[in-house]
Amino acid sequence: MSEQIHDIFVIGGGINGCGIARDAVGRGYKVALAEMNDFASGTSSGATKLIHGGLRYLEHYEFRLVRESLMEREVLWAMAPHIIWPMRFVLPYHKGGIRPAWLIRLGLFLYDHLGGRKLLPATATLDMKTDPAGKPLKSLFTKAFEYSDGWVDDARMVVLNARDAADRGATIMPRTKVTSARRDGALWTIETEDTVTGEKRLFKSRMLINAAGPWVDHVLSDAFGTNQAHNVRLVQGSHIVVRKKFDDPRAYFFQNPDNRIIFAIPYEQDFTLIGTTDRDYKDDPKDVRISEEETTYLCNAASEYFKEPVRPEDIVWTYSAVRPLYDDGATKAQEATRDYVLKVEGAEGQAPLLNVFGGKLTTYRRLSEHALEKIGEAIGLKGTPWTAKSSLPGGDFPAKGYEAEVVKLKARYPFLTDPHARRLVRRYGTRAIMILGNAKALTDLGRSFGSDLYEAEVRYLMAHEWAYTAADVLWRRSKKGLYLSKDQAAALDDYMAGTRVHA
C-alpha cells in the first residue's frame, strides 16, 4: 500500500488526464496518474493536430466552444512555441459551392473577432489565378479565403504535460492499468497492475478522475462494476499521409458535397496530411483502423480539389483514432457536440468521482481549469489557476522566437545540419541541449538508427519521457517512423530492450 493518501488519482494519460494532473499538482494537490499504455497512444495522437477555433462548429451554433477555443490558440502558442506554431489555412471557393460566399465571410468575421486575436494575422481574400496557393488546385477555384489557426505536435503536448506534472511532484505511471477502484467511505482504494512486470499496487485517494477518453465507459463498467455505462459516442476519425502534394507552407480547408470538411496540411517537411473522416464507431477502441471506405473517401475528396489526383498507392502512412464525444443524441456523427462535459458523482460523505467526457486538444487547458473548480468544490480548494502564463518543458522562449532558438543551437553545436537543428528545436525547444550535452561532433551522439535519429536522443526519451518501445519513439515522441525502414525500426527496438535490461 502506498503510504501517503493522494488528493486525486487520475485514470488516463491522454491530453485531458495529463493536463488535469499538471494543473492539480501545480496548485499543491498530491497527484497520481495511471495510463494503461503509452501517453497519447489513443485519441490524443490521432487528431488532425490543430490548435483551432473550429470554424465548422459555428454552423452548429457552438459559440461558447468556438470562443473558448479561439482564445486558447495564442495562450497555448505562448506556452509551447516549440511544438505549436501558427498556420494559414486556404479555403478555396467557387460559385455554386456547398456554402455561399456571404456565409463563409460571416463565419470568418466571427472567427476574427470572437476570441481576442492579438498575434495571429486576420482573414484575407485571395485571387487564386495569381496566388501560389492556387497552383496545385484545379482552375475551377479562382477565389479563396485565408485565415489563421495553429498546428501542434499532439503527442508531444501530452508527454510534456506529463513530464511537467512529474517534475512538480506528481506520481506518473504509464503502462499501468487500473484493475479496480472501490469506495471506502471518504476514500478510494485503487488497485493497479504494471502491464510490463505484472506488479500490483494499492493506492488511496480522496478523489478519482476518470479521464480515460474512449475507454471512459469501459472504466466505469470494468473497474467500478457500473452496469452498461453509456455516456460517450465514439466517432472514428482517420487520416492518410501522402508524399508532398504542394510546396506552399499553408494548409487547405476543403468542403465536401456531403457537408463534411477535410484538411490537406504540410506535414513533417516531406509529406501532406489529409483528413479527417467522421463516422460512428461501435467496436473496441484499441482495434481502430482506417477502413477501405475511408481511404477511398479521403482520396476522392482531396482529388476534387487537387489537379493531380490523390491515389491509394500514394499513401505512405495512415492513422485512425476514436474521439469520445459526449453523447448528446445528435443524429449524425459530425453534428455531435465537440464540447466537453464534466460530471461529479458521489453522495454526501462518499469519495467523489469526476468523469470527463469529450474535449479536444485546443481546450484541454481550460477543461483542466474547470476540472480543478470541480475538484476544489469536492475536496477543498488549493492554489489558484496558474497554467495560462506557464511554459511547457522546453517552451521557455518567446512565441515568435523559434528561428532565434535554431540559430542559438547551431552556434553552440556547429556540426548539426540545418534540418537536424530545426527538428531538435521543434521537438525539444530549449531542452535540446539536454540531449546534445557536451557533444563536439555527430559521432559523440552515439549510434545512428537512420535519418537523423541518434542514440543520445533515444536515451533521453527513455530517461526523461518514458519511451519504452521503438513505436513510442518513432510514432509519438518523433515522427521518424516515416523515414526508418522496418529493419531499422526492429534494430531500434532491440537496442531499447537491451538498454532497459542494463539500466
Salt bridges, closest charged atoms under 4 A:
ASP7 OD1 - ARG206 NH1 2.82
ASP7 OD2 - LYS382 NZ 3.43
ASP23 OD1 - ARG27 NE 2.71
ASP38 OD2 - ARG476 NE 2.69
ASP38 OD1 - ARG477 NH2 2.74
GLU59 OE2 - ARG99 NE 2.73
GLU68 OE1 - ARG64 NH1 2.97
GLU68 OE1 - ARG366 NE 3.76
GLU72 OE2 - ARG365 NH2 2.89
ASP112 OD1 - ARG117 NE 3.73
ASP127 OD1 - LYS129 NZ 3.82
ASP131 OD1 - ARG250 NH2 2.63
GLU146 OE1 - ARG88 NH2 2.94
GLU146 OE2 - ARG250 NH1 2.77
ASP149 OD1 - ARG73 NH1 3.01
ASP153 OD2 - ARG427 NH1 2.74
ASP154 OD2 - LYS49 NZ 2.82
ASP164 OD2 - ARG22 NE 2.69
ASP164 OD2 - ARG168 NE 2.86
ASP167 OD1 - ARG163 NH2 2.76
ASP167 OD2 - ARG431 NH2 3.44
ASP184 OD2 - LYS204 NZ 3.21
GLU193 OE1 - LYS200 NZ 3.54
ASP247 OD1 - LYS244 NZ 3.50
ASP248 OD1 - ARG250 NE 2.67
ASP258 OD2 - ARG260 NH1 3.57
GLU268 OE1 - ARG427 NH2 2.81
ASP278 OD2 - ARG56 NH1 3.63
ASP278 OD1 - ARG323 NH2 2.35
ASP278 OD1 - ARG338 NH2 2.99
ASP280 OD1 - ARG233 NE 2.72
ASP287 OD1 - LYS286 NZ 3.28
GLU293 OE1 - ARG279 NH1 3.20
GLU294 OE2 - ARG279 NE 3.76
GLU308 OE1 - LYS245 NZ 3.66
GLU313 OE2 - ARG311 NE 3.25
ASP314 OD1 - ARG311 NH2 3.00
ASP327 OD2 - HIS230 NE2 2.84
ASP339 OD1 - ARG64 NH2 2.61
GLU369 OE2 - ARG365 NH1 2.79
GLU369 OE1 - ARG366 NH1 2.58
GLU403 OE1 - ARG422 NH2 2.70
GLU405 OE2 - LYS408 NZ 2.99
ASP418 OD1 - LYS410 NZ 2.66
ASP418 OD2 - ARG422 NE 3.03
ASP452 OD1 - ARG423 NE 2.87
ASP452 OD1 - LYS480 NZ 2.92
GLU455 OE2 - ARG459 NE 3.38
GLU457 OE1 - ARG423 NH2 2.62
GLU465 OE2 - ARG156 NH2 2.66
GLU465 OE1 - ARG477 NE 3.91
ASP472 OD2 - ARG175 NH1 3.65
ASP472 OD1 - ARG476 NH2 2.70
